[in-house]
Amino acid sequence: MPPFAELGGIVVDETFRQLGVGAALLTSAEAWAAGVGCTMFRVRSNALRTESHKFYERMGYTASKSQRIYDKELSGG
């Protein structure tokens, strides 16, 4: 696998969405990654955050993986 950087996600306060803040942050992170020799940039986004999926797709990203997380509550320790 080529060297890559990974971003856990971007969250922009609802008041400031659609103003280019997320795009500026993502573009800056991509530039940093390219500057340190990464040839791929990966972003993680919760499956429920469908609006963010549209944002990443507009920014040129394609979905490459889907996964589930399973939790189980355990009694006392």
MARFI-332546 format. One record per residue: x, y, z of N, C-alpha, C in turn. Coordinates in steps of 0.05 Angstrom, whole numbers, plus 5000, padded with zeros to 4 digits. Each point is the difference from the previous one (the first is absolute). Last residue first. Example, Ala and Ser with C-alpha at 12.3 -4.5 7.8 and 13.67 -1.06 7.14 Angstrom:
// residues 2
525749555142501650245001498550225014
500648854999498250245000501850245000
// end
This chain:
// residues 77
465049005738502749914993501149825019
489450294962502150065019502849884993
493449774924499350075027502550045017
498950204893500849795019499250095028
497150234891500450105027500649765018
502050124893498549845019500650115028
501050254885500550065028498349805017
504250154892498249865017500850055029
501150444895501249985027497949875017
502150024887498250035023501649985026
502350314890500349815022498050065022
504250214891497750045018500449805023
506050504913499649795020497650085017
503150544926501649764995499549775020
496051004952499849825022501549744993
502850964960498249784995500049815024
502551134976500549745013498049804991
500550974977501549824983500649735013
494550785031502950075002501849804985
490649875008500450264985502950084999
497749265053499849934972500350254982
499850125093502549874992499949924970
492150375037502250205000502549874990
492649445014499750174976502250204997
499849495078500749834978499850164974
497050395079502950024998501049824976
490949985022500750274989503050024996
496449235044499750004971500750264986
501749465091500450284993499950044970
499649155048497550155004500250294990
507449375001498149924980497450165002
509650405030498049825011497849954978
510150244975497550135005498049805010
511350204971498049825012497550175006
508750094926498350135020498049795010
510350074944497649855007498450165022
508250104917498850125024497449865005
510049834942497149965003499150135026
509050024974498949994973497049945000
508250475068497849814997498950024972
507450545040500549774983497849794998
500650905044501749825015500349734985
494750714963502650125007501949825015
490949764981501649994975502850115006
493950075070500649724994501849974975
496750865022502049915020500849724994
493150344949502550124992502249925019
491249725020501149864976502750114992
495450445069501049745009501249844977
495850824979502450055015501349735010
491649974959502050074980502750055013
492549865056500849754985502250064980
496450745047501449825018501049754986
494650604951502650125006501749825018
491149744981501749974976502850125005
493550125068500849724998501849954976
496350875010501949945022501049714998
493450494943502649934990502049935022
490350205006501650254997502849944990
492749375028499550124973501450264996
499049765101500049824977499250154975
500550335094502150074981500149814976
493949905075499850284994501950084977
500249125040497850044981499750294991
509549605029497650095014497850074979
507549304976499750294999497350075014
507449134992497350095009500050305001
505849114955499950295004497250055010
506949084999497650134992500250305006
507149335008497849885013497350134994
509149914939498650195016497549875012
510149684954497249955006498950205019
508549774922499250145024497049945004
508349424945497650165000499650145027
507049364928499850165024497550184999
499449084946501750254999499750165026
499348914991498350245000501850255000
// end
